[in-house]
Amino acid sequence: MFHVGGARSALYNWAVARRSGGAFVLRIEDTDAARNKPEWIDGIISALSAIGISAADPHFEGPYFQSANAERHREAALGLHASGRAYYCDCTREMLAERTGSQQLGYDGFCRDRGLAYEEGRALRFRTPDEGETVVVDLIRGEPAFPNSAIEDFVIARGDGSPVFLLANVVDDLDEGITEVIRGEEHLSNTPKQQLLWEALGATPPVWAHLPVIVNEKRQKLSKRRDKVALEDYLAEGYLPEAMVNYLMLLGWGPGDDREILPYEELEALFRVEDVNGSSAFFDIKKLTAFNGEYIRALSPAAFVSACAPWLTAPHAPWPADAFDEALFESVAPLAQTRVAVLSEITSYVDFLFLDAPADDEASWAKAMKPGALELLRDARTAFEALPADGWEPEPLKAALEGVAAGHGLKLGKAQAPVRVAAMGRTVGLPLFESLVALGRERALARLAAAQEKLAAQPQ
């Protein structure tokens, strides 16, 4: 699944590539067979497309596959050995621990000057400079310096001759003409090693930018084991792609004024990676939901109806397929559009129209059916029944219930609760009187009668 942090990184790269007239490169790093499946690759491409990063755009390149460049990776490893920038090592973990007295210490350089040739089982290590420091020029974090003495002679090819990811990544970047690397800050610790490899291969390192980590409400890094992190999960729940893009773009960056709800085109024009804040970014689901509600309310009525479609049929809809009435839904959709914050909420707002009986919500029933509710329902039903045939409209229904409320010494809001739960099943939903009209006279009165019977049968 596509992590929301990866989605943010992709959007930032996309913005830089498009605005500068460059290319956004999608590379599938597939050399680890256990973590590589065709359907996962399809998922990445689909998720990127959902947030507007599409192969149909001229700024998009790829996907390239790391496995296709394996021979170049081997050539680079052998070239570093031939130039003296790498050496073979036959040390095992056990041998290193015996020499250093610790399993935790880094490699001690034992094989640096032994002049070993390649044999099966001997790893190839990069010869890190003994002195000085490696300075990483980072658009977000300034110029962090890493003492070379603290960077061990790291492995660039395994004992079977296959290059490790660190070297493969640098070679691929070189071959694909990568000039800017914009990625999460968890990769910063690898950057001095990669920069040393770039220089050893005779190339100028790219521009680096390490984005702040995304955290939850407890300021913990978002984790797939603990948090909802997959972009697909949010989209499947009914968060609009446009809202997700808008929110993700603002995780660590802002346009510099008080505006937050902005179309992507405007965000792209304003975005500057050097303006990204280096501090951790809080993934606030409540704020994301508020953003989504704004985007839902901005949809045209027809677009809203279309966007709701997946939740109005199986497996999401709680009603039988033949019970759904599209015209009836469209008649109440404008009322729902002002209330739902996530599209998946639509079923709880309109299910009363398509179920034989309203939802059995025990909490709503207990909240609304207080002492006196039985008498109020009886009088409301009588008042509604007295309305003329052409009087089953919001205003006459409201006036009738206002009269009943006054007779019971209640404000209209208090009187609405038992009627709402009897007809619709919940204390929260669409406007009551418009809902009664949509439900229809016969069904609404039948539900009030059923609620009376249920109340009367309960022990007082």
C-alpha positions as CSV (number, residue, x, y, z in Angstrom):
1,M,0.0,0.0,0.0
2,F,1.1,3.5,-0.7
3,H,2.1,5.4,2.5
4,V,0.8,8.9,2.9
5,G,4.4,10.0,3.6
6,G,5.4,8.6,0.2
7,A,2.5,10.4,-1.4
8,R,3.6,13.7,0.1
9,S,7.2,13.1,-1.2
10,A,5.9,12.3,-4.6
11,L,3.7,15.4,-4.7
12,Y,6.7,17.6,-3.7
13,N,8.9,16.0,-6.4
14,W,6.0,16.4,-8.9
15,A,5.6,20.1,-8.2
16,V,9.4,20.8,-8.6
17,A,9.6,18.7,-11.8
18,R,6.6,20.4,-13.4
19,R,7.4,23.9,-12.4
20,S,11.0,23.6,-13.6
21,G,10.2,21.9,-16.8
22,G,12.0,18.8,-15.6
23,A,11.0,15.1,-15.2
24,F,9.5,13.2,-12.3
25,V,11.1,9.8,-12.4
26,L,9.3,6.7,-11.1
27,R,11.8,4.0,-10.4
28,I,10.7,0.6,-9.0
29,E,13.5,-0.7,-6.8
30,D,12.7,-4.4,-7.3
31,T,16.0,-6.2,-6.6
32,D,14.6,-7.7,-3.4
33,A,12.3,-10.5,-4.8
34,A,10.5,-11.0,-1.6
35,R,9.3,-7.4,-1.6
36,N,8.4,-7.3,-5.3
37,K,5.1,-8.4,-6.8
38,P,3.5,-7.1,-10.0
39,E,0.2,-6.2,-8.2
40,W,2.2,-4.0,-5.8
41,I,3.7,-2.1,-8.7
42,D,0.3,-1.7,-10.2
43,G,-0.8,-0.4,-6.8
44,I,1.9,2.3,-6.7
45,I,1.1,3.5,-10.3
46,S,-2.6,3.5,-9.5
47,A,-2.1,5.5,-6.2
48,L,0.1,8.0,-8.0
49,S,-2.5,8.4,-10.7
50,A,-5.2,9.0,-8.1
51,I,-3.3,12.1,-6.8
52,G,-2.7,13.4,-10.2
53,I,0.8,12.0,-11.0
54,S,0.1,10.3,-14.2
55,A,2.2,8.7,-17.0
56,A,0.0,10.7,-19.4
57,D,1.7,13.9,-18.3
58,P,4.9,14.8,-20.4
59,H,6.8,15.5,-17.1
60,F,6.4,11.8,-16.1
61,E,9.2,9.3,-16.8
62,G,9.1,5.6,-16.1
63,P,8.5,3.3,-14.5
64,Y,12.1,2.2,-14.7
65,F,13.1,-1.1,-13.0
66,Q,16.3,-1.3,-10.9
67,S,16.7,-5.0,-11.8
68,A,17.1,-4.0,-15.5
69,N,20.3,-2.1,-14.6
70,A,22.0,-4.9,-12.7
71,E,24.9,-5.2,-15.1
72,R,25.7,-1.5,-14.7
73,H,25.7,-1.9,-11.0
74,R,28.3,-4.7,-11.2
75,E,30.4,-2.6,-13.6
76,A,30.4,0.3,-11.2
77,A,31.4,-1.9,-8.3
78,L,34.3,-3.4,-10.2
79,G,35.3,0.0,-11.4
80,L,35.5,1.3,-7.8
81,H,37.7,-1.7,-6.9
82,A,40.0,-1.1,-9.9
83,S,40.5,2.5,-9.0
84,G,41.4,1.6,-5.4
85,R,38.2,3.1,-4.0
86,A,37.0,-0.3,-2.8
87,Y,38.5,-3.5,-1.5
88,Y,37.5,-7.1,-0.8
89,C,36.9,-8.3,2.7
90,D,36.5,-11.8,4.1
91,C,35.6,-10.8,7.7
92,T,32.5,-12.3,9.2
93,R,30.4,-10.8,12.0
94,E,31.9,-13.2,14.4
95,M,35.5,-12.3,13.5
96,L,34.7,-8.6,13.8
97,A,33.0,-9.1,17.2
98,E,36.1,-11.1,18.4
99,R,38.4,-8.3,17.4
100,T,36.4,-5.4,18.7
101,G,34.7,-7.1,21.7
102,S,31.3,-5.9,20.6
103,Q,28.5,-6.8,18.2
104,Q,27.6,-3.1,17.9
105,L,30.7,-1.4,16.7
106,G,31.2,-0.7,13.0
107,Y,33.7,-2.3,10.7
108,D,37.3,-1.7,11.8
109,G,39.0,-1.7,8.4
110,F,40.9,-4.9,9.0
111,C,41.1,-5.9,5.3
112,R,41.9,-2.4,3.9
113,D,45.5,-3.2,3.0
114,R,45.4,-7.0,2.7
115,G,45.0,-6.8,-1.1
116,L,42.5,-9.6,-1.3
117,A,41.1,-10.6,-4.7
118,Y,37.5,-11.5,-5.3
119,E,36.4,-14.9,-4.2
120,E,33.0,-16.2,-3.4
121,G,31.9,-15.0,0.0
122,R,34.1,-11.9,0.0
123,A,32.2,-8.6,0.2
124,L,33.4,-5.5,-1.5
125,R,33.8,-2.5,0.8
126,F,34.0,1.2,-0.1
127,R,37.2,2.8,1.2
128,T,35.9,5.8,3.2
129,P,38.5,8.7,3.4
130,D,40.4,8.6,6.6
131,E,40.3,12.4,7.3
132,G,38.0,15.3,6.8
133,E,34.2,15.4,6.6
134,T,31.5,14.9,4.1
135,V,29.2,18.0,3.9
136,V,25.7,17.4,2.6
137,V,24.1,20.5,1.1
138,D,20.5,20.1,1.9
139,L,17.8,22.6,0.8
140,I,15.9,22.1,4.0
141,R,18.5,21.3,6.6
142,G,21.4,23.5,5.6
143,E,24.8,21.9,5.5
144,P,25.0,19.0,8.0
145,A,28.6,17.7,8.2
146,F,29.5,14.1,8.8
147,P,33.1,13.3,10.0
148,N,34.5,10.7,7.7
149,S,36.0,8.9,10.7
150,A,32.5,8.1,11.8
151,I,31.5,6.5,8.5
152,E,32.7,2.9,8.4
153,D,34.0,1.2,5.2
154,F,30.5,0.1,4.1
155,V,29.7,-2.8,1.9
156,I,28.8,-2.0,-1.8
157,A,28.7,-5.6,-3.1
158,R,27.8,-8.8,-1.3
159,G,29.8,-12.0,-1.2
160,D,28.0,-13.3,-4.3
161,G,29.1,-10.2,-6.2
162,S,25.7,-8.6,-6.3
163,P,25.8,-4.8,-5.6
164,V,23.8,-3.6,-2.5
165,F,21.0,-1.1,-2.7
166,L,23.2,1.9,-1.8
167,L,25.4,1.5,-4.8
168,A,22.6,0.5,-7.1
169,N,20.6,3.6,-6.1
170,V,23.5,5.9,-7.0
171,V,24.2,4.2,-10.3
172,D,20.6,4.4,-11.3
173,D,20.4,8.1,-10.3
174,L,23.5,8.8,-12.5
175,D,22.1,6.8,-15.5
176,E,18.7,8.5,-15.2
177,G,20.1,12.0,-14.9
178,I,18.7,12.7,-11.4
179,T,19.5,16.2,-10.3
180,E,17.3,16.6,-7.3
181,V,16.5,14.0,-4.6
182,I,13.6,15.0,-2.4
183,R,12.8,12.3,0.2
184,G,12.1,11.6,3.9
185,E,14.5,12.6,6.6
186,E,15.0,8.9,7.6
187,H,17.3,8.6,4.6
188,L,19.6,11.4,5.7
189,S,21.9,9.0,7.5
190,N,22.6,7.3,4.1
191,T,23.3,10.5,2.3
192,P,26.9,11.0,3.2
193,K,27.7,7.4,1.9
194,Q,25.8,8.1,-1.3
195,Q,27.5,11.4,-1.8
196,L,30.9,9.7,-1.3
197,L,29.9,7.2,-4.0
198,W,28.8,9.9,-6.4
199,E,32.2,11.6,-6.0
200,A,34.1,8.3,-6.3
201,L,32.3,7.7,-9.6
202,G,33.4,11.0,-10.9
203,A,30.0,12.8,-10.7
204,T,28.6,15.8,-9.0
205,P,26.1,14.8,-6.3
206,P,22.4,15.9,-6.8
207,V,20.7,18.6,-4.8
208,W,19.4,16.9,-1.6
209,A,16.2,17.8,0.4
210,H,15.2,15.7,3.3
211,L,11.5,16.2,4.3
212,P,10.4,16.2,7.9
213,V,9.0,13.0,9.3
214,I,5.2,12.8,9.6
215,V,3.9,12.0,13.1
216,N,0.6,11.1,14.8
217,E,-1.2,13.0,17.7
218,K,1.3,11.5,20.1
219,R,4.2,12.9,18.1
220,Q,5.2,9.3,17.1
221,K,6.3,8.6,13.6
222,L,3.4,7.3,11.5
223,S,3.6,3.5,11.6
224,K,1.6,1.0,9.5
225,R,1.4,-1.3,12.6
226,R,-0.3,1.4,14.6
227,D,-1.7,4.1,12.4
228,K,-3.8,4.3,9.3
229,V,-1.1,5.3,6.7
230,A,-2.2,3.9,3.3
231,L,-3.4,6.4,0.8
232,E,-5.7,3.8,-0.7
233,D,-7.4,3.4,2.7
234,Y,-8.3,7.0,2.8
235,L,-9.6,7.1,-0.7
236,A,-11.6,3.9,-0.1
237,E,-13.2,5.6,2.9
238,G,-14.4,8.5,0.8
239,Y,-11.7,11.2,1.1
240,L,-11.5,13.0,-2.2
241,P,-8.2,12.8,-4.1
242,E,-8.2,16.6,-4.4
243,A,-8.6,17.0,-0.7
244,M,-5.8,14.5,0.1
245,V,-3.5,16.3,-2.3
246,N,-4.3,19.7,-0.8
247,Y,-3.7,18.4,2.8
248,L,-0.6,16.4,2.0
249,M,1.0,19.4,0.3
250,L,0.6,21.4,3.5
251,L,2.4,18.8,5.7
252,G,5.5,20.7,6.4
253,W,5.0,23.6,4.0
254,G,2.6,26.5,3.5
255,P,1.9,29.1,0.9
256,G,2.9,31.9,3.3
257,D,-0.5,33.4,3.9
258,D,-3.6,32.3,5.8
259,R,-5.1,30.3,2.9
260,E,-5.2,26.6,3.1
261,I,-7.9,25.3,0.7
262,L,-6.2,25.8,-2.6
263,P,-6.3,23.9,-5.9
264,Y,-3.2,21.9,-6.8
265,E,-2.2,24.1,-9.7
266,E,-1.9,27.1,-7.3
267,L,-0.1,25.0,-4.7
268,E,2.4,23.9,-7.4
269,A,3.0,27.4,-8.5
270,L,3.8,28.6,-5.0
271,F,5.7,25.5,-3.7
272,R,9.4,25.9,-3.0
273,V,11.2,23.0,-1.4
274,E,13.6,25.3,0.4
275,D,10.6,26.7,2.3
276,V,9.7,23.3,3.8
277,N,9.9,23.3,7.6
278,G,12.4,20.9,9.0
279,S,10.3,20.1,12.1
280,S,8.1,17.0,12.2
281,A,4.6,17.4,10.6
282,F,1.5,16.3,12.5
283,F,-0.9,14.2,10.4
284,D,-4.2,15.6,11.8
285,I,-7.0,13.4,10.7
286,K,-9.6,15.9,12.0
287,K,-8.1,18.6,9.9
288,L,-7.9,16.3,6.9
289,T,-11.6,15.5,7.4
290,A,-12.5,19.2,7.6
291,F,-10.6,19.8,4.3
292,N,-12.5,16.9,2.8
293,G,-15.8,18.4,3.9
294,E,-14.9,21.7,2.2
295,Y,-14.1,19.9,-1.1
296,I,-17.3,17.8,-0.9
297,R,-19.4,21.0,-0.5
298,A,-17.6,22.6,-3.5
299,L,-18.7,19.7,-5.8
300,S,-21.6,20.4,-8.2
301,P,-24.8,18.5,-7.3
302,A,-24.2,16.0,-10.1
303,A,-20.6,15.5,-9.2
304,F,-21.6,14.8,-5.6
305,V,-24.2,12.2,-6.7
306,S,-21.6,10.6,-8.9
307,A,-19.0,10.6,-6.1
308,C,-21.4,8.9,-3.7
309,A,-22.2,6.1,-6.1
310,P,-19.7,3.5,-4.8
311,W,-21.3,3.7,-1.3
312,L,-24.9,3.3,-2.6
313,T,-24.5,-0.3,-3.8
314,A,-23.1,-3.5,-2.3
315,P,-21.0,-4.2,-0.4
316,H,-21.2,-0.7,1.3
317,A,-25.0,-0.2,1.2
318,P,-27.0,-1.8,4.0
319,W,-30.1,-2.1,1.9
320,P,-31.1,-4.6,-0.9
321,A,-30.1,-3.6,-4.4
322,D,-33.7,-3.4,-5.6
323,A,-34.6,-1.1,-2.7
324,F,-32.5,1.8,-4.0
325,D,-34.2,4.6,-5.8
326,E,-31.8,6.8,-7.7
327,A,-34.3,9.6,-8.2
328,L,-35.2,9.6,-4.5
329,F,-31.5,9.8,-3.5
330,E,-31.0,12.7,-5.9
331,S,-33.9,14.6,-4.3
332,V,-32.1,14.5,-0.8
333,A,-28.5,14.6,-2.0
334,P,-28.2,18.4,-1.7
335,L,-29.2,18.1,1.9
336,A,-26.6,15.4,2.5
337,Q,-23.9,17.3,0.7
338,T,-23.8,20.1,3.3
339,R,-23.4,17.5,6.1
340,V,-21.1,14.7,5.1
341,A,-17.4,15.1,5.7
342,V,-16.4,11.8,4.2
343,L,-18.3,10.1,1.4
344,S,-18.7,6.8,3.2
345,E,-21.0,8.7,5.7
346,I,-23.6,9.0,3.0
347,T,-25.2,5.6,3.8
348,S,-26.0,6.6,7.4
349,Y,-27.7,9.8,6.2
350,V,-30.0,8.1,3.6
351,D,-30.5,4.5,4.7
352,F,-33.9,5.4,6.3
353,L,-35.2,5.9,2.8
354,F,-34.2,2.4,1.5
355,L,-34.6,0.1,4.5
356,D,-37.9,-1.4,5.4
357,A,-37.5,-0.1,9.0
358,P,-35.2,2.6,10.3
359,A,-31.7,1.6,11.6
360,D,-31.9,0.1,15.1
361,D,-29.6,2.6,16.9
362,E,-29.9,1.8,20.6
363,A,-28.0,4.9,21.7
364,S,-30.2,7.2,19.6
365,W,-33.4,5.5,20.9
366,A,-32.3,5.8,24.6
367,K,-31.4,9.5,24.0
368,A,-34.6,10.5,22.3
369,M,-37.3,8.3,23.9
370,K,-37.4,10.0,27.3
371,P,-40.5,10.0,29.6
372,G,-43.3,11.7,27.7
373,A,-42.1,10.6,24.3
374,L,-44.9,8.1,23.8
375,E,-47.6,10.8,24.3
376,L,-45.6,13.2,22.0
377,L,-45.4,10.6,19.2
378,R,-49.1,9.9,19.5
379,D,-50.0,13.6,19.2
380,A,-47.5,14.2,16.4
381,R,-48.9,11.3,14.5
382,T,-52.4,12.7,15.0
383,A,-51.4,16.2,13.9
384,F,-49.6,14.8,10.8
385,E,-52.6,12.6,9.8
386,A,-54.8,15.7,9.9
387,L,-52.8,17.5,7.2
388,P,-54.5,17.6,3.8
389,A,-53.3,15.5,1.0
390,D,-51.3,18.4,-0.5
391,G,-50.0,19.4,3.0
392,W,-47.3,16.8,3.3
393,E,-44.6,19.4,2.8
394,P,-41.8,20.8,5.1
395,E,-43.6,23.9,6.3
396,P,-47.0,22.4,7.2
397,L,-45.2,19.5,8.9
398,K,-43.1,21.9,10.9
399,A,-46.1,24.0,11.9
400,A,-48.0,20.8,13.0
401,L,-45.1,19.7,15.2
402,E,-44.6,23.2,16.6
403,G,-48.3,23.0,17.8
404,V,-47.7,19.6,19.4
405,A,-44.5,20.8,21.1
406,A,-46.3,23.9,22.5
407,G,-49.0,21.6,23.9
408,H,-46.3,19.6,25.7
409,G,-44.4,22.7,27.0
410,L,-41.4,21.9,24.7
411,K,-39.3,23.8,22.2
412,L,-39.4,22.4,18.7
413,G,-35.9,21.0,18.9
414,K,-36.9,18.8,21.9
415,A,-40.0,17.6,20.2
416,Q,-38.2,16.7,17.0
417,A,-35.9,14.1,18.6
418,P,-38.5,11.3,19.2
419,V,-40.1,11.9,15.7
420,R,-36.7,11.8,14.1
421,V,-35.6,8.6,15.7
422,A,-39.0,7.0,15.0
423,A,-38.8,7.9,11.3
424,M,-35.1,7.8,10.6
425,G,-33.5,5.8,13.4
426,R,-30.9,8.3,14.5
427,T,-30.7,11.6,16.4
428,V,-28.4,13.1,13.8
429,G,-29.2,13.2,10.1
430,L,-30.9,15.2,7.3
431,P,-33.4,17.9,8.2
432,L,-36.4,16.3,9.7
433,F,-39.3,17.8,7.7
434,E,-37.6,17.4,4.3
435,S,-36.8,13.8,5.3
436,L,-40.5,13.1,6.2
437,V,-41.5,14.4,2.8
438,A,-38.9,12.2,1.1
439,L,-40.0,9.2,3.1
440,G,-43.6,9.7,2.1
441,R,-46.8,10.1,4.2
442,E,-47.7,6.4,4.4
443,R,-44.3,5.2,5.4
444,A,-43.6,8.0,7.9
445,L,-46.9,7.5,9.7
446,A,-46.4,3.8,9.8
447,R,-43.0,4.3,11.4
448,L,-44.4,6.7,14.0
449,A,-47.0,4.0,14.8
450,A,-44.4,1.3,15.1
451,A,-42.3,3.5,17.5
452,Q,-45.4,4.1,19.6
453,E,-46.0,0.3,19.9
454,K,-42.4,-0.3,20.8
455,L,-42.5,2.4,23.5
456,A,-45.8,1.1,24.9
457,A,-44.3,-2.4,25.2
458,Q,-41.3,-1.3,27.1
459,P,-41.5,-1.4,30.9
460,Q,-42.1,2.1,32.3
